[in-house]
Amino acid sequence: MPGTLLFSPMTIRGVELKNRIVVPPMHQYSAQKGFPTDWHLMNAGKFAAGGAGLVVVESTKVERRGCGTIGDLGIWDDAFVEPLSRLVKFIHQQNSVAGIQLGHSGRKARATRPWEGDRPLQRTPDIDDWDAWSPVAPSAVAHSEKWPVPKALERSEVKDLVQAWGNAARRAHEAGFDMLELHGAHGYLVHQFLSERSNQRTDEYGGSESNRMRFITEITEAVRTHWPDHKPLFVRLSVEDNAGWGPEQSARLAKILKAKGVDVIDCSSGGITEMEPILGKEIKYSYQVPLSEYVKLNADIMTMAVGLIIHGDQAEQILQHKQADLIAVGREILNNPNWPMDAALKLGVEGPFRNVPPQFGYWLGTRAKRGFGTQPSTWQSGLNEAGKVE
């Protein structure tokens, strides 16, 4: 398929992406006291080498209290800059753009890792700053009955957190990141301010819709003060949270954020309650894409589509139908880190092996030319399907 949108370059502010494929931030829970490890280098590196245009490092916390669980990445101190820059340099070496998401877990902090169950973390001797790592939120309202009641943030603490995001943006720039995303979704702190379920404040950060939007707008202003004009800024929103915040509110917020310097809305859903973020009766291919389409149309802003985007032609169709400007491939790229190359092959993009490092692109290209092994394993589930076993 010549002339595909998925593999066309795109420039946002002063940053050019070689294609529209984005590896979204996905928690790895593998940091040591907030610092990245070799796991992070390997994880981000394999996606960059696999051909993605933009690789976004997982939600990285702007203060210690914001860590969701053991192993979260941090950026609340200048000491984190140099270790994070190692990830950036390797991503750049693979001809990919390096992004980072800034976040804070709020009342969902101090929890177990997902594979250990969804519950509050129990105090252990190896956590030496347990008392300092206390969940905070807009109001003293627990996520659910099994979660502890968080401490309501004082007004001065809210102001301090706004500046913490600004300082984190400065550090992200110093580390060399090209793109920055603010995490305003999935029931974490920014989303907690947006939702009437979790925000019962009576000051300028609570009550009306505009007041509940104040925290993220002030964060955006603080970030843009420290984040250069030539670098793009994204915001991830739960465009539909199934609890009172929906596409109309998200579109109104997106318009405000665009005026403050936000370039792209990353359109996800759910998280403010324990209810699954299911849109309609079932989760199916592209199930969150209508959210991206709505925000793009009604806020006149670029959007990124997420949610069960599995195939290259599926991603291309989303772009052709103007439902999004960028495609985030998350869990599927965990399954196949070379997904961009695989999609290029299936879409008939010229020179599909040229966009990956020659250390493996050369050999795969040679195999394809000579016909060794016919199609890659991702075309079929086994030899029987190809009719090659008697």
C-alpha positions as CSV (number, residue, x, y, z in Angstrom):
1,M,0.0,0.0,0.0
2,P,2.1,2.9,-1.3
3,G,1.6,6.3,0.4
4,T,0.3,5.0,3.7
5,L,-0.4,7.5,6.4
6,L,0.9,5.2,9.2
7,F,4.4,5.3,7.7
8,S,4.4,8.9,6.6
9,P,6.5,11.4,8.6
10,M,4.9,13.9,10.8
11,T,6.2,17.1,12.4
12,I,4.9,18.5,15.7
13,R,6.4,21.8,16.6
14,G,10.1,21.3,16.0
15,V,10.1,17.5,16.3
16,E,9.8,15.1,13.3
17,L,8.5,11.6,13.7
18,K,9.5,9.1,11.0
19,N,6.0,7.5,11.2
20,R,2.8,7.8,13.2
21,I,3.4,4.7,15.4
22,V,3.8,5.5,19.1
23,V,4.8,3.2,22.0
24,P,2.7,4.6,24.8
25,P,3.9,4.7,28.4
26,M,3.6,1.3,30.1
27,H,4.6,0.8,33.7
28,Q,7.4,-1.6,34.2
29,Y,7.8,-1.4,38.0
30,S,11.5,-2.1,37.7
31,A,13.1,1.0,39.1
32,Q,15.4,1.1,42.1
33,K,14.4,3.9,44.4
34,G,13.0,5.8,41.4
35,F,16.1,5.3,39.2
36,P,16.0,3.4,35.9
37,T,17.7,0.1,35.5
38,D,19.0,-2.0,32.6
39,W,15.5,-3.3,32.3
40,H,14.3,0.2,31.2
41,L,17.2,0.5,28.7
42,M,16.3,-2.9,27.2
43,N,12.5,-2.2,27.2
44,A,12.6,1.2,25.6
45,G,15.5,0.2,23.3
46,K,13.8,-2.8,21.8
47,F,10.8,-0.7,20.8
48,A,13.0,2.0,19.3
49,A,15.0,-0.6,17.4
50,G,11.7,-2.2,16.2
51,G,10.9,0.9,14.2
52,A,8.4,3.0,16.2
53,G,8.5,6.7,15.5
54,L,8.0,7.7,19.1
55,V,8.8,5.8,22.3
56,V,7.3,7.2,25.5
57,V,8.9,6.1,28.8
58,E,6.5,5.1,31.4
59,S,4.7,7.4,33.9
60,T,7.5,9.0,35.9
61,K,6.6,10.5,39.2
62,V,7.0,14.2,40.0
63,E,7.3,13.6,43.7
64,R,7.9,10.6,46.0
65,R,4.3,10.6,47.4
66,G,3.1,10.1,43.8
67,C,4.7,6.6,43.3
68,G,1.9,4.1,42.7
69,T,3.9,1.1,43.9
70,I,7.4,-0.4,44.3
71,G,9.5,0.1,41.2
72,D,8.0,3.4,39.9
73,L,10.3,5.7,38.0
74,G,11.0,9.1,39.5
75,I,12.0,12.6,38.3
76,W,11.5,14.6,41.6
77,D,15.3,15.3,42.0
78,D,18.1,16.5,39.7
79,A,19.9,13.2,40.4
80,F,17.5,11.4,38.1
81,V,18.5,13.5,35.0
82,E,21.7,11.6,34.0
83,P,20.3,8.1,34.4
84,L,17.2,9.0,32.3
85,S,19.4,10.6,29.7
86,R,20.9,7.1,29.1
87,L,17.5,5.9,27.8
88,V,17.2,9.0,25.6
89,K,20.5,8.5,24.0
90,F,19.8,4.9,23.1
91,I,16.4,5.7,21.7
92,H,17.9,8.4,19.5
93,Q,20.6,6.0,18.3
94,Q,17.8,3.9,16.8
95,N,16.4,6.9,14.9
96,S,13.4,7.2,17.1
97,V,12.0,10.1,19.1
98,A,12.1,9.9,22.9
99,G,9.1,10.9,25.1
100,I,8.4,10.7,28.8
101,Q,5.1,10.8,30.7
102,L,4.9,12.8,34.0
103,G,2.5,11.5,36.6
104,H,1.3,11.3,40.2
105,S,-0.8,8.5,41.6
106,G,-2.6,10.5,44.2
107,R,-5.0,8.4,46.3
108,K,-4.0,5.3,44.3
109,A,-0.4,5.5,45.6
110,R,1.3,2.9,47.9
111,A,-0.4,-0.1,46.2
112,T,0.8,-3.6,45.2
113,R,2.1,-4.3,41.7
114,P,-0.6,-5.5,39.3
115,W,0.5,-9.1,39.3
116,E,0.4,-9.2,43.1
117,G,-3.3,-8.2,43.2
118,D,-5.1,-4.9,43.2
119,R,-4.9,-3.8,46.8
120,P,-3.1,-1.5,49.2
121,L,0.5,-2.3,49.9
122,Q,1.4,-3.6,53.4
123,R,4.2,-2.0,55.4
124,T,7.5,-3.9,55.1
125,P,10.9,-3.2,56.7
126,D,12.6,-2.7,53.4
127,I,10.5,0.5,52.7
128,D,12.5,3.0,54.7
129,D,10.3,6.0,53.9
130,W,6.9,4.5,54.5
131,D,5.4,7.5,56.4
132,A,6.6,10.0,53.8
133,W,5.0,7.8,51.1
134,S,1.4,8.6,52.1
135,P,-1.5,8.8,49.6
136,V,-2.8,12.3,49.0
137,A,-5.8,13.5,46.9
138,P,-8.0,16.6,46.3
139,S,-10.3,15.4,49.1
140,A,-10.2,12.8,51.8
141,V,-12.2,10.3,49.7
142,A,-11.0,6.7,49.2
143,H,-10.8,5.1,45.8
144,S,-13.1,2.3,47.1
145,E,-13.9,0.6,50.4
146,K,-10.7,-1.5,50.4
147,W,-8.5,1.5,49.9
148,P,-7.3,3.8,52.6
149,V,-8.7,7.4,53.0
150,P,-6.0,9.7,51.5
151,K,-4.9,13.0,53.1
152,A,-6.6,16.0,51.5
153,L,-4.1,18.3,50.0
154,E,-3.7,21.8,51.5
155,R,-4.0,24.7,49.1
156,S,-0.3,25.4,49.5
157,E,0.5,21.7,48.7
158,V,-1.5,22.0,45.5
159,K,0.6,25.0,44.5
160,D,3.7,23.1,45.4
161,L,2.6,20.2,43.2
162,V,2.0,22.5,40.2
163,Q,5.6,23.6,40.6
164,A,6.8,20.0,41.0
165,W,5.4,19.3,37.5
166,G,7.2,22.4,36.2
167,N,10.5,21.3,37.7
168,A,10.0,17.7,36.4
169,A,9.6,19.2,32.9
170,R,12.8,21.1,33.3
171,R,14.6,17.8,34.2
172,A,13.0,16.0,31.3
173,H,14.4,18.6,29.0
174,E,17.8,18.4,30.6
175,A,17.7,14.6,30.1
176,G,17.2,15.2,26.4
177,F,13.6,14.0,25.9
178,D,11.9,15.4,22.8
179,M,8.3,15.0,23.8
180,L,6.4,15.3,27.1
181,E,3.1,13.9,28.2
182,L,1.1,14.9,31.3
183,H,-0.9,12.0,32.8
184,G,-4.4,13.2,33.4
185,A,-6.2,9.9,33.1
186,H,-6.9,6.5,34.7
187,G,-8.0,7.8,38.2
188,Y,-4.6,9.3,39.1
189,L,-4.1,12.6,40.8
190,V,-5.0,15.0,37.9
191,H,-8.0,12.9,37.0
192,Q,-9.0,13.0,40.7
193,F,-9.2,16.8,40.5
194,L,-11.3,16.6,37.4
195,S,-13.9,14.2,38.8
196,E,-16.7,15.2,41.1
197,R,-16.5,11.7,42.6
198,S,-13.1,12.4,44.1
199,N,-13.0,16.2,44.2
200,Q,-15.2,17.7,47.0
201,R,-13.1,20.8,47.6
202,T,-14.7,24.1,48.2
203,D,-11.7,26.3,47.2
204,E,-10.8,27.4,43.7
205,Y,-9.7,23.8,42.8
206,G,-13.2,22.3,43.4
207,G,-16.8,22.7,42.8
208,S,-17.5,24.0,39.3
209,E,-16.1,22.4,36.1
210,S,-13.7,25.2,35.5
211,N,-12.4,25.0,39.1
212,R,-11.8,21.3,38.8
213,M,-9.9,22.0,35.5
214,R,-7.7,24.5,37.3
215,F,-5.1,22.0,38.5
216,I,-4.3,20.6,35.1
217,T,-4.4,24.1,33.4
218,E,-1.9,25.4,36.0
219,I,0.3,22.4,35.6
220,T,0.3,23.0,31.8
221,E,1.3,26.6,32.3
222,A,4.1,25.6,34.7
223,V,5.3,22.9,32.4
224,R,5.3,25.2,29.4
225,T,7.4,27.6,31.3
226,H,10.2,25.0,31.6
227,W,9.5,22.9,28.4
228,P,10.9,24.6,25.3
229,D,8.5,25.9,22.6
230,H,10.0,23.7,19.9
231,K,9.1,20.5,21.8
232,P,5.6,19.0,21.7
233,L,3.4,18.5,24.8
234,F,0.7,15.8,25.0
235,V,-1.9,15.2,27.7
236,R,-3.5,11.8,28.4
237,L,-7.2,12.0,29.4
238,S,-9.8,9.5,30.3
239,V,-12.1,11.0,27.8
240,E,-14.9,8.8,29.2
241,D,-14.5,7.7,32.8
242,N,-18.0,6.1,33.2
243,A,-18.5,8.2,36.3
244,G,-19.6,11.6,35.2
245,W,-16.7,12.9,33.2
246,G,-17.2,12.3,29.5
247,P,-16.3,13.4,25.9
248,E,-18.1,16.8,26.2
249,Q,-16.1,17.8,29.3
250,S,-12.9,16.4,27.7
251,A,-13.4,18.4,24.5
252,R,-14.0,21.6,26.6
253,L,-10.8,20.9,28.6
254,A,-8.9,20.1,25.4
255,K,-9.7,23.5,24.0
256,I,-8.4,25.2,27.1
257,L,-5.2,23.1,27.1
258,K,-4.6,23.8,23.4
259,A,-4.5,27.5,24.2
260,K,-2.0,26.8,27.0
261,G,0.4,25.0,24.6
262,V,-0.8,21.4,24.5
263,D,-0.4,19.8,21.0
264,V,-2.0,16.3,21.3
265,I,-4.7,14.7,23.5
266,D,-4.0,11.0,24.1
267,C,-7.5,9.6,24.4
268,S,-8.1,6.8,26.9
269,S,-10.8,5.9,29.4
270,G,-11.8,4.7,32.8
271,G,-9.9,4.5,36.1
272,I,-11.7,6.8,38.6
273,T,-13.7,3.9,39.9
274,E,-13.0,0.2,40.0
275,M,-15.5,-0.4,37.1
276,E,-13.8,-1.7,33.9
277,P,-13.5,1.1,31.3
278,I,-15.8,-0.7,28.8
279,L,-17.4,1.4,26.2
280,G,-20.5,-0.3,24.9
281,K,-21.2,-4.0,25.7
282,E,-17.8,-5.4,25.0
283,I,-14.2,-4.5,24.4
284,K,-13.4,-5.0,20.7
285,Y,-10.9,-3.8,18.1
286,S,-10.5,0.0,18.3
287,Y,-13.0,0.3,21.1
288,Q,-11.6,3.6,22.3
289,V,-11.1,5.2,18.9
290,P,-14.5,7.0,18.9
291,L,-13.2,9.0,21.9
292,S,-10.2,10.2,19.9
293,E,-12.5,11.0,16.9
294,Y,-14.8,13.0,19.1
295,V,-12.1,15.1,20.8
296,K,-10.3,15.7,17.4
297,L,-13.6,16.9,15.8
298,N,-15.0,19.0,18.7
299,A,-11.8,20.5,20.1
300,D,-9.9,21.0,16.9
301,I,-6.8,19.4,18.3
302,M,-4.6,16.5,17.2
303,T,-5.3,13.3,19.0
304,M,-3.7,9.9,19.6
305,A,-5.9,6.7,19.4
306,V,-5.3,3.8,21.8
307,G,-7.2,0.7,22.8
308,L,-6.9,-2.8,21.2
309,I,-5.2,-1.6,18.0
310,I,-3.6,-4.8,16.8
311,H,-3.1,-4.7,13.0
312,G,-1.4,-2.4,10.6
313,D,-4.4,-2.1,8.3
314,Q,-6.6,-1.3,11.3
315,A,-4.2,1.5,12.3
316,E,-4.1,2.8,8.7
317,Q,-7.8,2.9,8.5
318,I,-8.1,5.0,11.7
319,L,-5.7,7.5,10.2
320,Q,-7.4,7.5,6.8
321,H,-10.8,8.1,8.4
322,K,-9.3,11.1,10.3
323,Q,-10.2,9.6,13.7
324,A,-6.7,10.3,15.0
325,D,-3.3,11.7,14.0
326,L,-1.2,9.2,15.9
327,I,-1.6,5.5,16.7
328,A,-0.5,4.1,20.1
329,V,0.3,0.4,20.0
330,G,0.7,-0.9,23.6
331,R,0.1,-4.5,24.6
332,E,0.5,-5.7,21.0
333,I,3.9,-4.2,20.8
334,L,4.8,-6.0,24.0
335,N,3.9,-9.2,22.1
336,N,5.9,-8.2,19.0
337,P,8.5,-5.4,19.5
338,N,9.0,-5.4,15.8
339,W,5.4,-4.5,15.1
340,P,6.2,-1.5,13.0
341,M,8.3,-3.6,10.6
342,D,5.6,-6.3,10.6
343,A,2.9,-3.7,9.7
344,A,5.1,-2.2,7.0
345,L,5.5,-5.6,5.4
346,K,1.8,-6.3,5.5
347,L,0.9,-2.9,4.1
348,G,3.4,-3.2,1.3
349,V,5.5,-0.3,2.3
350,E,8.7,0.0,0.2
351,G,11.9,-1.0,2.0
352,P,10.2,-2.2,5.2
353,F,13.6,-3.4,6.6
354,R,15.3,-0.1,6.1
355,N,13.6,1.5,9.2
356,V,15.2,-0.9,11.6
357,P,18.8,-1.4,12.6
358,P,20.9,-3.3,10.0
359,Q,22.0,-5.7,12.7
360,F,18.7,-7.6,12.1
361,G,17.1,-5.6,9.2
362,Y,19.8,-6.7,6.7
363,W,19.4,-10.4,7.5
364,L,15.6,-10.3,7.4
365,G,15.8,-8.4,4.1
366,T,18.1,-11.0,2.7
367,R,15.7,-13.8,3.7
368,A,12.7,-12.0,2.1
369,K,14.6,-11.5,-1.2
370,R,15.6,-15.1,-1.4
371,G,12.4,-16.5,-0.3
372,F,13.8,-18.4,2.6
373,G,11.1,-19.5,5.1
374,T,8.4,-17.8,3.0
375,Q,6.4,-15.4,5.2
376,P,7.3,-14.5,8.8
377,S,5.6,-16.4,11.7
378,T,3.2,-13.5,12.3
379,W,1.3,-14.4,9.1
380,Q,0.2,-17.8,10.3
381,S,-0.3,-19.8,13.4
382,G,1.7,-22.8,12.2
383,L,2.8,-24.9,9.2
384,N,-0.6,-26.6,9.0
385,E,-2.2,-23.3,8.2
386,A,0.1,-22.8,5.3
387,G,-0.7,-26.3,4.0
388,K,2.9,-27.5,4.3
389,V,2.5,-30.5,6.5
390,E,1.3,-33.8,4.9
